[in-house]
Amino acid sequence: MTTMNSFLDIEIPPVRMAVLRDSQPQVIATVVMTEQTDGQIKLSISGDDTDTQKVAIAAEEVAAGIPKSGQPAGERLLQLQVAIRIRLQNEGFQIKDLPTSDITLSFEFDAKSGHMISNQEPLHDLAKVDSTIGRNIHAALAEVFVKGPMDLAAEIVGFVNANDHIGAAEAVKNGRKGLGFFGVLPPELLEALQRIQVSGLDKSTSKQVRECRMAVATMLNRYDLAEGDAFTLLNETDAADQAMRASIENVIAIASAKRGAVETALSIWRNLLKVPENLDPTERAWIWRNLSMTLPALDSEAVKAARLSVDAFLEAGNKREAATSLMHLSRLLEFESPSSAIGQLDGMLEIITQKGLIGTELRAAIHHARGNRLRELRQHPQALEAALRAVELRREVTGLEEQLISSLHLAAEEAENCGNVELTDTLSAEAKKLEAAVSSVHFKLARRIQHLFSKFDHSDANEIIAEANVSGHIDLITSAGVAVATTDPDLDATARLRRLEAILYDLERRRADEDVKQPVLIAIATTLRDDGQFSRAATWLRRILDSHPFALDARDMLIDSLWKAEDWGGAAIFLSEQIDLHGEAPGLLYAYGKSLIEAGNVSEAVSILSKALKFLRNDDVLHKTTLDLRERALELGGTFTATPVGIEGPRPVLRDELEQALREFAIFVAADKRMGFWTRPELKDDYVWMPKPEQRGQDLLHTFLKARFQSRISLFEELDTGAGRLDLLLKLDGGLSIIIELKMCGFGYSSAYAASGEEQIRHYMQNRSSHLGYLIVFDARLESYSSQLIQGEAEGADTIYEIFVDMRPRVSSRRKAK
């Protein structure tokens, strides 16, 4: 690199120029003129090209000819800049002005998760982003957020070792004001807090230490340690402070659930929810989510509680946690139907609208989760699309390298499933390159484990097991153990099962998630099936499907195991459940019909197989097989049968139920009540609204909602907001509060007037705890019917939906002309 400097005693702002060749857009030098603190100018020419020296000499000669006095600094800078430009252009170079910097670095810190995300963006088309520099800067900043809690932990330990517990408590107070409790809190901080003896502290200080200790314990998922402080704080908290008491009782309930006292936990939560309107929306949302996550997945109350958690978080304006509850709801809905489960992920994308790096990563995580679900359902083209979207969002972002690698692997796998070899190779190469760049031990080891499944080697197996244990990653430890247990040729069935059950026992001891256990369960079932123990294999496969209803490989293996065990009745029952879950796919219908015939229920088999034939073309391989099977059922005396339909029981009012009712109200009014809102004094005149149309609309809405929900909903009309009058405040069973404003639009009512309903809703939201509302528009605009009226920022805490009622009394004149 050539660098030359010249100092002129003038004062000017910095100027940067890029020097390029005429023949190709390649920067050969950068010229920078920077004002110094002593008033001089520093002329710097840098570059790695062979012509850089030529550029430097030319710029130096031009700079030497600029007068050092007699002109204002700005004018001399301009003169110098123009002179250098002309000189270099005359020598065959191109000149391009540059901004003061090449790259901008953006950083975002998520205080809840403790994760920091950053990215680099070029400020002009000649700038090049160096990902290594970005990662180094990111790592340096990340250390700052780790340092605060660690320093606080060390300070507390120092005081405690000196038997100065008052000093330790004072350190906790000071830590709350600084960075002591900021970021991802380390276990060392909790250990230090646990050593403080609060018995010798005054009541106020003792309470503060206990609150901090309980909060840190909950963040580190150590509810066993949080519970003791929670009981003490509950006894010391005034009965009138319902919000604080509810929060503490929630901690006690979680601790109870985690140690196995599930009924105690459920009882606490249900008692808190007896009067839901007394709870802060955020606290209510957390309680509903905890209740849902503790109940069995197949319990209908779990789904209701998850929905109520979503609604309450939206009411509180916390869209991120609402999306998290939607993710949990999606997992629960896997037991109802795949489309419902995936639909919830799409709903998450609608909610997560905030801009910035954190919002981008949340959307990427949703797309990745969606890709995984679709992969499990063997919908490979859609899974590839979702995975590629996650990859796109995670590229060029520092701090998410492991997540990006995971998305690249998912996309590569799905590209291969779709038969796109070129894309598979491209994505795999990018993943490997990134793994090397960030020294990803996790994915490097995962590759070695995968290779072990296809080619077993004793020495490699021992090394992999050792490295997995050192890594501490439970998924790697499990995968390595499964790989050895299932591929070691020296092991018989009994030895394989012994090893696999030992792995499973360890996972259960660690309270590992079912996702981590699934490979072990599959391996046990496969070993039993291969050993001819089909009924035992079926038992283990059912366990997998109890927690992973999308596990189609396990489903198909279970059907095969039940058939080989000649458990035709069990197979028929299972297939009926699968058809309810996944829909009437011809393969499932055929298998169900075969199971029914073998179980002796030939009449139902006739109906099922006839249904399967409707989905199959005559040239499908399965068509003739299904047709022959139905003929067999008919020969056995089978006839057509009907299937009864179940009735759903009562439930609390959920947001989506209310929204569906509002949309049905819009259809009802447009179809049956629309022309009652119009008068036409004379045939030659156009239509005009009836007197007080908004009052009429409000009456209809009130009547409709009361008839639909009866005692499950309370309506408060004509509330004074200070910015006009609000039409309705709804209080729904379950504690949800929703604001509704009704406006007319068209034929004398301007779009601006209708849009003012948003302002009234938002004004009311500022004075109430609810951040969820609906603007009902009785829309008579002939040319722009149902065009958007709400203009508020989507990323704010408020969530406002528009619902349009078609009130057009006639068609547009333009349309008539056509």
C-alpha positions in Angstrom: 0.0 0.0 0.0 1.2 3.5 -0.9 0.4 6.3 1.5 1.6 9.9 1.1 0.7 12.9 3.4 1.0 16.7 2.9 0.0 19.4 5.4 -1.4 22.8 4.4 -2.1 25.3 7.1 -5.8 25.8 6.1 -9.0 24.6 7.8 -11.5 22.6 5.7 -13.9 19.8 6.2 -13.0 16.2 5.1 -13.4 15.3 1.5 -13.0 11.8 0.0 -12.7 10.8 -3.6 -12.2 7.4 -5.3 -9.9 7.1 -8.3 -10.8 4.5 -11.0 -9.5 3.5 -14.4 -11.6 4.3 -17.4 -11.4 0.8 -18.7 -12.8 -1.0 -15.6 -14.7 0.0 -12.5 -11.9 -0.8 -10.1 -10.7 1.5 -7.3 -7.0 2.1 -7.6 -6.6 4.8 -4.9 -8.6 6.8 -2.4 -7.9 10.5 -1.9 -8.8 11.9 1.5 -8.5 15.6 2.6 -9.0 15.8 6.4 -9.0 18.9 8.6 -6.5 18.6 11.5 -6.9 20.0 15.0 -4.2 22.5 14.3 -6.1 23.9 11.3 -4.0 22.2 8.7 -5.1 19.8 6.0 -3.9 16.2 5.8 -3.8 14.9 2.2 -3.8 11.1 2.3 -3.7 8.8 -0.8 -4.0 5.1 -0.2 -4.4 2.0 -2.3 -2.8 -1.3 -3.4 -2.7 -0.8 -7.1 0.5 -0.1 -9.2 -1.0 3.2 -10.3 -1.5 4.4 -6.7 2.0 6.0 -6.7 1.2 7.9 -9.9 -2.0 9.2 -8.3 -0.2 10.2 -5.1 2.5 12.2 -7.0 -0.1 14.0 -9.1 -2.2 14.9 -6.0 0.9 16.1 -4.1 1.9 18.4 -7.0 -1.6 19.9 -7.2 -1.7 20.4 -3.4 1.7 22.2 -3.5 0.3 24.7 -5.9 -2.7 25.7 -3.8 -2.1 29.1 -2.0 -1.9 28.7 1.8 -3.5 32.0 2.5 -5.8 34.7 1.1 -8.9 32.6 0.7 -11.4 31.1 3.1 -10.6 27.4 3.9 -13.8 26.2 2.2 -12.9 27.9 -1.1 -9.4 26.6 -1.0 -10.7 23.1 -0.3 -13.0 23.4 -3.4 -10.1 24.7 -5.4 -7.9 21.8 -4.3 -10.6 19.2 -4.9 -11.4 20.6 -8.4 -7.7 20.8 -9.3 -7.0 17.2 -8.3 -10.0 16.0 -10.1 -9.0 17.8 -13.4 -5.4 16.6 -13.1 -6.3 13.0 -12.6 -9.0 13.0 -15.3 -6.4 14.4 -17.7 -4.1 11.5 -16.8 -6.9 9.0 -17.8 -8.5 8.3 -14.5 -12.2 8.5 -13.4 -13.1 10.3 -10.2 -16.1 9.5 -7.9 -16.9 11.5 -4.7 -17.3 9.4 -1.6 -19.2 9.9 1.7 -17.1 10.4 4.8 -17.3 6.7 5.6 -17.5 3.5 3.6 -19.4 1.3 6.0 -22.1 1.8 8.6 -22.3 -0.6 11.6 -25.7 -1.1 13.3 -26.1 -2.8 16.6 -29.2 -4.0 18.5 -29.4 -5.5 21.9 -32.4 -7.6 23.1 -32.6 -7.0 26.8 -34.9 -9.9 27.3 -32.9 -12.6 25.6 -29.5 -10.9 26.1 -28.6 -11.4 22.5 -26.8 -8.7 20.5 -27.2 -8.6 16.7 -25.2 -6.3 14.3 -24.7 -5.8 10.6 -22.6 -3.8 8.2 -24.0 -1.9 5.3 -22.0 -0.2 2.5 -22.6 3.5 2.1 -21.7 3.5 -1.6 -21.4 1.0 -4.4 -17.6 0.9 -4.2 -17.4 0.0 -0.6 -16.7 -3.7 0.4 -17.9 -5.2 3.6 -15.4 -7.2 5.6 -17.3 -9.7 7.6 -14.2 -10.6 9.7 -13.9 -7.0 10.9 -17.6 -6.9 11.7 -17.4 -10.1 13.8 -14.4 -8.8 15.7 -16.2 -5.5 16.6 -19.3 -7.5 17.5 -17.3 -9.8 19.8 -15.7 -6.8 21.5 -19.0 -5.1 22.2 -20.6 -8.4 23.4 -17.9 -8.6 26.1 -19.1 -5.3 27.5 -22.5 -6.8 28.2 -21.0 -9.8 29.9 -18.6 -7.8 32.0 -21.3 -5.9 34.1 -23.0 -9.0 35.7 -19.6 -10.7 36.2 -18.1 -7.7 37.9 -21.2 -7.4 40.2 -20.9 -11.1 41.1 -17.3 -10.6 42.0 -18.0 -7.5 44.1 -20.8 -9.3 46.0 -18.5 -12.3 46.7 -15.8 -9.9 48.0 -18.2 -8.4 50.5 -19.6 -11.8 51.6 -16.1 -13.2 52.1 -15.4 -10.2 54.3 -18.7 -11.0 56.2 -20.1 -7.6 55.0 -23.6 -8.6 53.9 -24.8 -5.0 54.2 -22.1 -4.0 51.7 -23.1 -6.9 49.5 -26.7 -5.6 49.6 -25.6 -2.1 48.7 -23.7 -3.5 45.7 -26.9 -5.1 44.6 -28.7 -1.7 44.8 -25.9 -0.1 42.8 -26.0 -2.9 40.3 -29.6 -2.3 39.5 -28.7 1.3 38.5 -25.8 0.2 36.2 -25.1 -2.8 34.1 -25.1 -5.4 36.8 -28.3 -7.0 35.8 -28.1 -6.3 32.0 -27.7 -8.9 29.3 -27.4 -12.6 29.6 -27.0 -13.2 33.4 -24.4 -15.8 34.3 -24.9 -18.5 36.9 -22.1 -16.9 38.9 -24.3 -13.9 39.7 -27.1 -16.1 41.1 -24.5 -18.0 43.2 -23.2 -14.7 44.6 -26.8 -13.5 45.4 -27.6 -16.7 47.1 -24.7 -16.2 49.6 -26.1 -12.9 50.9 -27.6 -13.4 54.4 -30.7 -11.3 54.3 -31.7 -12.0 57.9 -29.4 -9.2 59.1 -30.6 -6.6 56.7 -33.4 -4.0 57.3 -36.8 -4.9 55.8 -36.6 -2.7 52.8 -33.1 -3.8 51.8 -33.9 -7.5 52.5 -36.9 -7.2 50.2 -34.9 -5.6 47.4 -32.2 -8.4 47.6 -34.9 -11.1 47.5 -36.6 -9.5 44.5 -33.4 -9.4 42.6 -32.4 -12.9 43.6 -35.9 -14.2 42.6 -35.7 -12.4 39.3 -32.3 -13.7 38.4 -33.3 -17.2 39.4 -36.3 -17.2 37.1 -34.2 -15.8 34.2 -31.8 -18.7 34.7 -34.7 -21.2 35.0 -33.8 -22.0 38.6 -37.3 -21.8 40.0 -36.3 -24.2 42.8 -34.1 -21.4 44.1 -36.7 -18.7 43.4 -39.5 -20.4 45.3 -38.1 -19.7 48.8 -37.7 -16.0 48.2 -41.2 -15.9 46.5 -42.9 -17.3 49.6 -41.2 -14.8 51.8 -42.0 -11.9 49.5 -45.7 -13.1 49.3 -46.0 -13.0 53.1 -44.5 -9.5 53.2 -46.5 -8.0 50.3 -49.7 -6.0 51.2 -52.9 -7.8 50.2 -54.0 -4.7 48.3 -51.0 -5.0 46.0 -52.8 -7.5 43.7 -50.5 -7.1 40.8 -47.3 -7.9 42.8 -49.0 -10.8 44.6 -50.1 -12.3 41.3 -46.6 -12.1 39.9 -45.1 -13.8 43.0 -47.8 -16.5 43.0 -47.1 -17.1 39.4 -43.4 -17.8 40.3 -44.5 -20.2 43.0 -46.8 -22.0 40.6 -44.0 -22.4 38.0 -41.7 -23.8 40.7 -44.4 -26.2 41.7 -45.0 -27.5 38.2 -41.2 -28.0 37.6 -40.8 -30.2 40.6 -43.8 -32.2 39.6 -46.5 -30.7 41.7 -48.7 -30.0 38.6 -52.1 -29.9 40.4 -50.8 -27.3 42.8 -49.6 -25.2 40.0 -52.8 -25.5 38.1 -54.8 -24.6 41.2 -52.8 -21.4 41.8 -53.2 -20.3 38.2 -56.9 -21.0 38.1 -57.5 -19.1 41.3 -55.6 -16.1 39.8 -57.8 -16.3 36.7 -61.1 -16.4 38.5 -61.3 -12.6 38.3 -59.2 -12.1 35.1 -60.1 -8.4 34.8 -58.2 -7.7 38.1 -55.0 -8.9 36.5 -52.7 -6.7 34.5 -52.9 -7.8 30.8 -49.2 -8.8 30.7 -49.5 -10.9 33.9 -52.7 -12.5 32.7 -51.0 -13.3 29.4 -48.1 -15.1 31.2 -50.4 -17.0 33.5 -52.5 -18.2 30.5 -49.3 -19.3 28.7 -48.0 -21.1 31.8 -51.3 -22.9 32.2 -51.3 -23.9 28.6 -47.8 -25.2 28.7 -48.4 -27.3 31.8 -51.6 -29.0 30.7 -51.4 -32.1 28.4 -51.1 -31.2 24.8 -54.3 -33.0 23.9 -56.3 -31.1 26.6 -58.6 -28.7 24.9 -58.1 -26.3 27.8 -54.4 -26.0 26.7 -55.4 -24.7 23.3 -57.9 -22.2 24.8 -55.3 -21.0 27.3 -52.8 -20.5 24.5 -55.2 -18.4 22.5 -56.1 -16.3 25.5 -52.4 -15.7 26.1 -52.0 -14.4 22.6 -55.0 -12.1 23.0 -53.8 -10.8 26.4 -50.3 -10.0 25.1 -51.8 -8.2 22.1 -54.0 -6.3 24.6 -50.9 -5.3 26.5 -49.2 -4.2 23.3 -46.4 -6.9 23.6 -46.4 -8.3 20.1 -43.2 -10.3 20.5 -44.6 -12.4 23.4 -47.9 -12.7 21.5 -45.9 -14.3 18.7 -44.2 -16.6 21.1 -47.6 -17.7 22.4 -48.7 -18.3 18.8 -45.6 -20.5 18.4 -46.8 -22.6 21.3 -50.3 -22.6 20.0 -49.0 -23.8 16.7 -47.4 -26.8 18.4 -50.7 -27.6 20.2 -52.6 -27.4 16.9 -50.4 -30.0 15.4 -52.8 -32.4 17.2 -55.8 -31.0 15.3 -54.5 -30.4 11.8 -51.3 -29.4 10.0 -52.9 -26.5 8.2 -54.1 -25.0 11.5 -50.6 -25.4 13.0 -48.8 -23.8 10.1 -51.5 -21.1 9.9 -50.5 -19.9 13.4 -46.9 -19.4 12.1 -48.3 -17.2 9.3 -50.2 -15.3 12.0 -46.9 -14.7 13.8 -45.5 -13.0 10.7 -48.5 -10.7 10.7 -47.8 -9.7 14.4 -44.0 -9.4 14.2 -43.9 -6.1 12.3 -41.3 -4.2 14.1 -38.4 -3.0 12.1 -34.7 -3.4 12.8 -32.3 -6.4 13.3 -34.2 -8.0 16.2 -37.5 -7.9 14.3 -35.7 -9.3 11.3 -34.3 -12.3 13.3 -37.7 -13.0 14.8 -39.2 -13.2 11.3 -36.3 -15.4 10.2 -36.9 -17.8 13.1 -40.6 -18.1 12.2 -39.7 -18.9 8.6 -37.2 -21.5 9.8 -39.8 -23.1 12.1 -42.2 -23.1 9.2 -39.7 -24.8 7.0 -39.1 -27.5 9.6 -42.9 -28.1 10.0 -43.3 -28.4 6.2 -40.3 -30.7 5.9 -41.9 -33.0 8.5 -45.1 -33.0 6.4 -43.0 -33.8 3.3 -44.2 -30.6 1.6 -40.7 -30.1 0.3 -41.1 -27.2 -2.2 -42.9 -25.1 0.4 -40.3 -26.1 3.0 -37.5 -25.0 0.7 -39.2 -21.6 0.1 -39.5 -21.0 3.8 -35.9 -22.1 4.5 -34.5 -19.8 1.8 -36.5 -16.9 3.2 -34.8 -17.6 6.6 -31.4 -17.7 5.0 -32.0 -14.5 3.2 -33.0 -12.7 6.4 -30.0 -14.0 8.3 -27.3 -13.3 5.8 -25.0 -10.4 6.4 -26.0 -10.2 10.1 -23.4 -10.7 12.8 -24.3 -12.6 15.9 -26.5 -15.1 14.1 -23.9 -17.2 12.4 -25.0 -20.5 14.0 -28.7 -19.8 13.2 -27.7 -19.0 9.5 -25.7 -22.2 9.3 -28.8 -24.1 10.6 -31.0 -22.4 8.0 -28.5 -23.2 5.2 -28.5 -26.9 6.2 -32.3 -27.0 6.2 -32.5 -25.2 2.8 -29.8 -27.6 1.3 -31.7 -30.6 2.6 -34.9 -29.4 1.1 -33.3 -28.4 -2.2 -32.0 -32.0 -2.4 -35.5 -33.4 -1.6 -36.8 -31.2 -4.5 -34.1 -32.6 -6.9 -32.2 -29.3 -7.3 -28.7 -30.5 -7.2 -27.1 -27.2 -8.1 -28.8 -25.3 -5.3 -28.0 -28.1 -2.9 -24.3 -27.8 -3.6 -24.3 -24.0 -3.5 -26.1 -23.9 -0.1 -23.9 -26.7 1.4 -20.7 -24.9 0.2 -21.9 -21.6 1.8 -22.6 -23.5 5.1 -19.2 -25.1 5.1 -17.5 -21.8 4.4 -19.3 -20.0 7.2 -18.6 -22.9 9.6 -14.9 -22.5 8.9 -15.1 -18.7 9.2 -16.6 -18.7 12.7 -14.9 -21.9 13.8 -18.3 -23.7 14.4 -17.4 -26.7 16.5 -21.0 -27.6 16.8 -21.8 -28.1 13.1 -18.4 -29.6 12.4 -19.0 -32.3 15.0 -22.6 -32.7 13.7 -21.2 -33.6 10.3 -18.9 -36.2 11.8 -21.8 -37.7 13.7 -23.8 -37.9 10.5 -21.0 -39.6 8.7 -20.8 -42.1 11.5 -24.4 -43.2 10.7 -23.3 -44.1 7.2 -19.9 -45.6 7.9 -19.1 -46.8 11.4 -15.5 -46.7 12.7 -14.6 -47.6 16.3 -11.8 -45.0 16.7 -13.9 -42.2 15.2 -16.8 -43.3 17.4 -14.8 -43.0 20.6 -13.4 -39.6 19.6 -16.8 -38.3 18.6 -18.4 -39.4 21.9 -15.6 -37.7 23.9 -15.9 -34.5 21.9 -19.7 -34.4 22.2 -19.4 -34.8 26.0 -16.9 -32.0 26.2 -19.1 -29.7 24.1 -21.9 -29.9 26.6 -24.6 -29.7 23.9 -27.3 -32.2 24.8 -28.4 -32.7 21.1 -24.8 -33.6 20.0 -24.3 -35.9 23.0 -27.6 -37.7 22.2 -26.9 -37.9 18.4 -23.5 -39.3 19.0 -24.8 -41.9 21.5 -27.6 -43.0 19.1 -25.2 -43.2 16.1 -22.9 -45.6 18.0 -25.7 -47.7 19.5 -27.4 -48.2 16.2 -24.5 -48.7 13.8 -21.8 -50.6 15.8 -21.8 -54.0 14.1 -20.6 -55.7 17.3 -23.8 -55.0 19.2 -26.8 -57.3 19.2 -30.4 -56.1 19.7 -30.2 -56.4 23.5 -26.9 -54.4 23.7 -28.3 -51.7 21.4 -31.5 -51.4 23.5 -29.4 -51.3 26.7 -27.4 -48.3 25.4 -30.4 -46.5 23.9 -32.4 -46.8 27.1 -29.4 -45.5 29.1 -29.3 -42.4 26.9 -33.1 -42.0 27.4 -32.8 -42.3 31.1 -30.1 -39.6 31.2 -32.3 -37.3 29.1 -35.2 -37.7 31.4 -33.0 -37.1 34.4 -32.0 -33.8 32.8 -35.7 -33.0 32.0 -34.8 -32.7 28.3 -37.4 -31.6 25.7 -39.2 -34.2 23.7 -37.5 -32.9 20.6 -34.2 -34.1 22.0 -35.6 -37.4 23.0 -37.2 -38.2 19.6 -34.1 -39.6 17.9 -33.6 -42.0 20.8 -37.2 -43.1 20.7 -37.0 -43.7 16.9 -33.9 -45.8 17.4 -35.5 -47.9 20.1 -38.6 -48.5 17.9 -36.4 -49.4 14.9 -34.3 -51.8 16.9 -37.4 -53.6 18.2 -39.1 -53.7 14.8 -35.9 -55.1 13.2 -35.8 -57.7 16.0 -39.4 -58.8 15.1 -40.9 -57.2 18.3 -43.6 -55.4 16.4 -46.1 -54.7 19.2 -43.3 -53.3 21.4 -42.1 -51.1 18.5 -45.6 -49.8 18.1 -45.7 -48.8 21.7 -42.6 -46.7 21.3 -43.8 -45.2 18.0 -47.1 -44.1 19.7 -45.0 -42.3 22.3 -43.3 -40.3 19.6 -46.5 -39.4 17.9 -48.0 -38.4 21.2 -45.6 -35.4 21.3 -44.8 -35.1 17.6 -47.9 -35.6 15.5 -46.1 -34.4 12.4 -43.5 -37.2 12.5 -44.7 -38.9 9.4 -41.8 -41.4 9.3 -42.8 -42.6 12.8 -46.5 -42.7 11.6 -45.7 -44.9 8.6 -43.5 -47.2 10.7 -46.3 -47.5 13.3 -48.8 -48.5 10.6 -46.4 -51.1 9.3 -45.6 -52.4 12.8 -49.4 -52.8 13.6 -50.0 -54.6 10.4 -47.1 -57.0 11.0 -48.3 -57.6 14.5 -51.8 -58.2 13.0 -53.3 -55.6 15.2 -55.8 -54.6 12.5 -58.2 -53.0 15.0 -55.5 -50.9 16.5 -54.3 -49.9 13.0 -57.9 -48.9 12.0 -58.3 -46.7 15.0 -54.9 -45.1 14.5 -55.6 -44.4 10.8 -58.9 -42.9 11.6 -57.1 -40.4 13.9 -54.5 -39.7 11.2 -57.2 -38.9 8.7 -58.9 -36.5 11.1 -55.5 -34.9 11.6 -54.0 -34.8 8.1 -57.1 -35.0 5.9 -58.4 -37.6 3.5 -55.2 -38.4 1.6 -55.7 -41.4 -0.7 -52.8 -43.4 0.8 -54.2 -43.0 4.3 -57.8 -43.9 3.1 -56.5 -47.0 1.4 -54.6 -48.1 4.5 -57.6 -47.4 6.7 -59.9 -49.4 4.4 -57.4 -52.4 4.4 -57.3 -52.3 8.2 -61.1 -52.2 8.4 -61.5 -55.2 6.2 -58.9 -57.2 8.1 -60.6 -56.1 11.3 -64.0 -57.3 10.0 -65.7 -53.9 9.5 -66.3 -54.4 5.8 -69.2 -52.0 5.4 -67.2 -49.0 6.6 -64.3 -50.2 4.5 -66.5 -49.9 1.3 -67.3 -46.2 2.1 -63.7 -45.4 2.9 -62.3 -47.1 -0.2 -64.9 -45.4 -2.4 -63.8 -42.1 -1.0 -60.2 -42.9 -1.8 -61.0 -43.7 -5.4 -62.4 -40.2 -5.9 -58.9 -38.8 -5.3 -57.1 -41.3 -7.6 -56.8 -41.1 -11.4 -57.4 -44.3 -13.4 -53.7 -44.5 -14.3 -52.5 -44.2 -10.7 -50.8 -47.3 -9.4 -52.9 -47.2 -6.2 -56.2 -47.0 -8.2 -56.4 -50.6 -9.2 -55.2 -51.9 -5.8 -57.9 -49.8 -4.1 -60.6 -50.9 -6.5 -59.7 -54.5 -6.0 -59.8 -54.1 -2.3 -63.2 -52.5 -2.4 -64.5 -55.3 -4.5 -63.2 -57.7 -1.9 -65.1 -55.7 0.8 -68.3 -55.9 -1.3 -68.0 -59.6 -1.8 -67.7 -59.9 1.9 -71.1 -58.3 2.3 -70.1 -54.7 2.9 -72.5 -51.7 2.3 -72.1 -47.9 2.6 -72.2 -46.3 6.0 -72.4 -42.7 7.4 -70.1 -41.1 9.9 -71.6 -39.1 12.9 -70.4 -35.5 13.5 -69.4 -34.4 17.0 -70.6 -31.2 18.8 -68.2 -28.7 20.2 -68.7 -27.6 23.8 -68.9 -24.0 25.2 -65.7 -22.0 25.3 -64.5 -18.5 26.4 -64.6 -15.6 23.9 -61.4 -15.5 21.9 -60.2 -12.7 19.6 -60.4 -14.8 16.5 -64.0 -15.8 17.5 -65.0 -12.2 17.9 -63.3 -11.2 14.7 -65.2 -13.9 12.8 -68.4 -12.6 14.3 -67.6 -9.1 13.2 -67.0 -10.3 9.6 -70.3 -12.2 9.6 -71.9 -9.0 10.9 -70.5 -7.2 7.9 -71.9 -9.8 5.5 -75.3 -9.8 7.3 -75.7 -6.0 7.1 -74.5 -5.8 3.4 -76.9 -8.6 2.4 -80.0 -7.9 4.5 -79.9 -4.4 6.0 -77.9 -2.2 3.5 -80.7 -0.4 1.6 -82.5 0.4 4.9 -79.7 3.0 5.4 -80.6 4.9 2.3 -83.4 7.2 1.1 -84.1 8.7 -2.3 -86.3 11.8 -2.0 -86.9 12.1 -5.7 -86.2 9.7 -8.5 -83.9 12.2 -10.2 -81.8 12.7 -7.1 -79.0 10.3 -5.9 -79.2 8.3 -2.7 -78.6 9.9 0.7 -78.0 8.4 4.1 -80.9 7.9 6.5 -80.8 10.3 9.5 -78.2 9.2 12.1 -76.9 6.2 10.2 -74.0 5.6 12.7 -76.5 5.2 15.5 -78.4 2.7 13.4 -75.2 0.8 12.7 -74.2 0.8 16.3 -77.6 -0.5 17.3 -77.4 -3.3 14.8 -73.9 -4.2 16.0 -74.9 -4.2 19.6 -77.9 -6.4 18.9 -75.8 -8.8 16.8 -73.1 -9.2 19.4 -75.5 -9.7 22.3 -77.4 -12.3 20.3 -74.2 -14.1 19.3 -72.4 -14.1 22.7 -75.2 -13.4 25.2 -73.9 -13.3 28.7 -70.3 -14.0 27.7 -69.8 -10.4 26.6 -70.4 -7.0 28.2 -70.8 -3.9 26.0 -70.1 -0.3 27.2 -71.5 2.3 24.8 -70.7 6.0 24.0 -67.6 6.4 26.2 -66.1 9.9 26.4 -62.4 9.7 25.3 -61.6 13.4 25.3 -61.2 13.3 21.6 -64.9 12.5 20.7 -67.0 9.7 21.8 -66.0 6.0 21.4 -68.8 3.7 20.2 -68.1 0.4 22.1 -65.7 -1.1 24.7 -66.1 -4.8 24.9 -65.3 -6.9 27.9 -65.1 -10.6 27.0 -65.3 -13.6 29.2 -61.6 -14.6 29.9 -60.7 -11.0 30.6 -60.0 -9.6 27.1 -60.9 -5.9 26.5 -61.4 -4.7 22.9 -62.2 -1.2 21.6 -64.6 -0.8 18.7 -65.3 2.4 16.7 -67.9 2.5 13.9 -67.7 5.1 11.1 -69.6 5.9 7.9 -67.7 6.5 4.7 -68.8 7.8 1.3 -71.8 9.9 0.1 -71.0 12.9 2.3 -68.8 11.2 4.8 -65.2 11.7 3.7 -62.4 9.1 4.0 -60.7 11.5 6.4 -63.7 11.4 8.6 -63.8 7.6 8.6 -60.1 7.5 9.2 -60.5 9.7 12.3 -61.9 6.6 14.0 -58.3 5.4 14.3 -57.4 8.5 16.3 -60.3 8.0 18.7 -59.3 4.4 19.3 -55.6 5.3 19.9 -56.6 8.1 22.2 -58.7 5.8 24.3 -55.9 3.2 24.3 -53.6 5.8 25.9 -55.9 6.0 28.9 -56.7 2.3 29.2 -54.7 -0.9 29.4 -56.1 -2.3 26.2 -54.1 -2.0 23.0 -56.4 -4.0 20.8 -59.2 -2.4 18.7 -61.3 -2.7 15.5 -62.5 0.1 13.2 -65.8 -0.9 11.6 -66.3 1.1 8.4 -69.8 1.3 6.8 -68.2 1.9 3.4 -70.2 3.4 0.5 -67.3 4.6 -1.6 -68.1 3.7 -5.2 -64.6 4.0 -6.7 -62.4 3.0 -3.8 -64.5 0.6 -1.6 -62.5 -1.1 1.1 -59.3 0.8 0.4 -57.2 1.2 3.6 -57.9 4.0 6.0 -55.6 3.2 9.0 -52.3 5.0 8.6 -50.7 4.3 12.0 -47.2 2.8 12.5 -47.5 -1.0 12.4 -44.6 -1.6 14.8 -46.2 0.3 17.7 -47.8 -1.4 20.7 -51.3 -0.8 19.4 -53.0 -3.4 17.1 -56.0 -2.0 15.2 -57.9 -4.0 12.5 -60.2 -2.6 9.8 -63.4 -4.4 8.8 -65.4 -3.0 5.9 -69.2 -3.3 5.5 -70.4 -2.9 1.9 -72.9 -0.1 2.0 -72.8 1.0 -1.7 -76.3 1.8 -2.8 -75.6 1.6 -6.5 -72.8 0.8 -8.9 -70.3 3.4 -10.1 -71.2 5.6 -13.0 -67.9 4.7 -14.6 -68.7 1.0 -14.4 -72.1 1.7 -16.0 -70.3 3.5 -18.8 -68.2 0.5 -19.5 
